[in-house]
Amino acid sequence: MPLDYAKARETMVEQQVRPWDVLDPRVLAVLADLPRDAFVPEAHRALAYADIEIPLGHGQRMMKPVVEGRVLQALALEPGEEVLEIGTGSGFLSACLGRLARDVTSLELHADLADRARARLQAHDIGNVRVECADAMAWASDRRFDAVCVTGAVDAIPPGFLQWLRPGGRMFVVHGRAPAMQAVLARVDGGHVRTESLFETDLPYLAGAAPVPTFEF
């Protein structure tokens, strides 16, 4: 019997995401409407609504649905805002950001992931998300954004990421060391970085953002 993806999506929202204190009605509506299964690699499509991370290749993983929900709720996007996403991955979170904000620029290091994400976004008529194949650690832009969403972990928050925030802007980022990394909402206030702790999780590191190995003699 074919899997009822619509029913699985409803169950995901009601039994996974909402119980993890994701109560923002706009976020819940986006997660209930967007077909997450269409953004999952074909080999793992039956797991699209399971409470697990899904491998994407290159050592990258699609976040659990509950984490995606918490990310979107923490950013509290307004319809007129501009967003920078670091790490496109499957394109699903990019699509959610696009539904909640006015404009999304998404950076993806790996060309094959970027191409697949663009195709998925186009297939679902999400035209306000632009995917660039770029290394976020080396990306240079004078643009400033209302929100920055970092989908891979960093050992420490790169100062360059904070420079892309507009005054009053905020950034979701996961930092620290596995297995107990800290998800935070970061803001720059008077030249000082202020972080609000959100929850603990564990994500793959962004390329170039992992801890420097230490050697013991």
Long-range contacts (C-beta under 8 A, 24 or more apart in sequence): 3-46, 5-35, 5-37, 5-48, 5-49, 8-37, 8-48, 8-49, 9-35, 9-36, 9-37, 9-49, 11-49, 12-36, 12-49, 12-65, 16-51, 16-65, 16-66, 17-65, 17-66, 17-69, 20-66, 20-69, 20-70, 21-70, 22-66, 22-69, 22-70, 22-72, 22-73, 23-73, 24-72, 24-73, 24-76, 26-100, 27-69, 27-72, 27-73, 27-96, 27-100, 28-69, 30-72, 30-96, 30-99, 30-100, 31-65, 31-68, 31-69, 31-72, 31-96, 33-99, 34-92, 34-95, 34-96, 34-99, 34-124, 35-124, 36-65, 36-92, 38-120, 38-123, 38-124, 39-90, 39-91, 39-92, 39-95, 39-117, 39-120, 40-90, 40-92, 41-90, 54-90, 56-89, 56-90, 56-113, 57-110, 57-112, 57-113, 58-109, 58-110, 58-113, 59-204, 60-87, 60-89, 60-110, 60-113, 60-152, 60-204, 61-203, 61-204, 62-89, 62-90, 62-92, 63-93, 63-151, 63-203, 67-183, 67-201, 68-92, 68-93, 68-96, 70-183, 70-198, 70-199, 71-149, 71-151, 71-172, 71-183, 72-96, 72-97, 72-100, 74-172, 74-183, 74-185, 74-198, 75-100, 75-147, 75-149, 75-170, 75-172, 75-185, 77-101, 77-146, 77-147, 78-146, 81-146, 81-147, 82-143, 82-145, 82-146, 82-147, 83-145, 83-146, 83-147, 83-148, 83-149, 84-143, 84-145, 84-147, 84-148, 84-149, 84-164, 85-148, 85-149, 85-151, 86-136, 86-148, 86-149, 86-150, 86-151, 86-152, 86-161, 86-206, 87-136, 87-150, 87-151, 87-152, 87-206, 88-113, 88-114, 88-117, 88-131, 88-151, 89-113, 89-117, 89-151, 90-116, 90-117, 90-120, 91-116, 91-117, 91-118, 91-120, 91-121, 91-129, 91-131, 92-120, 93-149, 93-151, 94-121, 94-126, 94-129, 94-131, 95-120, 95-121, 95-124, 95-126, 95-129, 97-129, 97-149, 98-126, 98-128, 98-129, 99-126, 101-128, 101-146, 101-147, 102-128, 103-128, 103-130, 104-128, 104-129, 104-130, 105-130, 105-132, 105-143, 105-145, 106-130, 106-131, 106-132, 107-131, 107-132, 107-134, 107-135, 107-136, 107-139, 108-132, 108-133, 108-134, 109-133, 109-134, 109-135, 109-136, 109-207, 135-207, 135-208, 136-161, 136-206, 137-206, 137-207, 137-208, 137-209, 144-169, 145-169, 146-170, 147-171, 147-172, 148-172, 148-173, 150-174, 150-206, 151-203, 152-203, 152-204, 152-205, 152-206, 152-209, 153-178, 153-181, 153-202, 153-203, 153-204, 153-205, 153-206, 153-209, 154-205, 154-206, 154-209, 155-205, 155-209, 155-210, 155-211, 155-212, 157-186, 157-193, 158-209, 162-186, 162-188, 162-193, 172-198, 174-201, 174-203, 177-211, 178-202
